[in-house]
Amino acid sequence: MSKKSFEEALESLEQITRELENGDLSLEKSLKKFDEGIKLAELCNNKLEEAQQKVDLLLKKDGRLISVPFDPSGTTPDEDDA
């Protein structure tokens, strides 16, 4: 399952969600789908965390671009702090 791209995993997760919401599955099949959905959600979360770690914000300071690590809080450092 880890060979799936984020988009493939998300699409599979959405399909499982639709199937579970439909309510036509037996309890056993619902539990299997739920378990698969949990694994897909974890995979998506891991891929998002990996992407977050790779993101650098480019800020312009003193006429040049500098690389600043991504801040998950959404705040950017002041130009004087960078």
N, C-alpha and C positions, 0 to 999 in steps of 0.2 A: 504493500500500500504506500510505502514511503517514496516510491518512484513516481507517484502522481504529482503533477504540478499543483500549485495552489488553486488555480482556476478549476482543474479537474476535480480536486478534492471538494471544493466548495459546491460545485455543480452536483456531485454525488450526495453531499450532505443535504442540499436543498431537495433533491429527489426523495431521499429517505424521509425528510420532514413531511413532504407532501403525502407519502405513503402512510406514515403514522397518523397524520391528521385525518386522512380519509377513513381510517378505522375499520377497513375491510380485512386486515390481517389477523391471523390467529394470535393468541397470546405468545406462543413460542416464536413465531416469525417476528412479532413485534419486538420481543426481547432481543432477538438476533439483530434486527435492524437498529434498535436503540444502541446496542453494543458497537456496531459498525459506525454509527453516527458519532458516538463518543470518540472513537479512534480517529475519525475524519476531523472532528473538531480539534483534537489535540494536534493533529498533523498541520491543520491550517494555522493554529496558534503558533506552533513551532516555526513554521515558514514565515509568519509575520514577524516574530521575534528576530529571526535571522536577518530579515530585510531591514528591520529597524536598526540593528547593530551596524549595518553596512551604509546607512544613510549618513551623509555629511552635508551640513548646510554650508553653502558658500556665502560669505559675507564680504562686502567691499570695505576695506579700511585703508586709509592713506593711499588711495589710488591703485591698490592691488587686491587680489582675491586671496582670502585665507580660508582654510578649512577648519570648521568647528564641529566637534562631535554632536550628533543628534541629541537633543534634549527631549525626552518623552513628555515632559510637562507642558511642552508647547511654547515655552518662553525662550527668547533668544538673548544672549548676553548683550549688554550695552556696548557701544563701540569702544568706550574707554576701558571696559573690562576685558575685551577680546585681545 
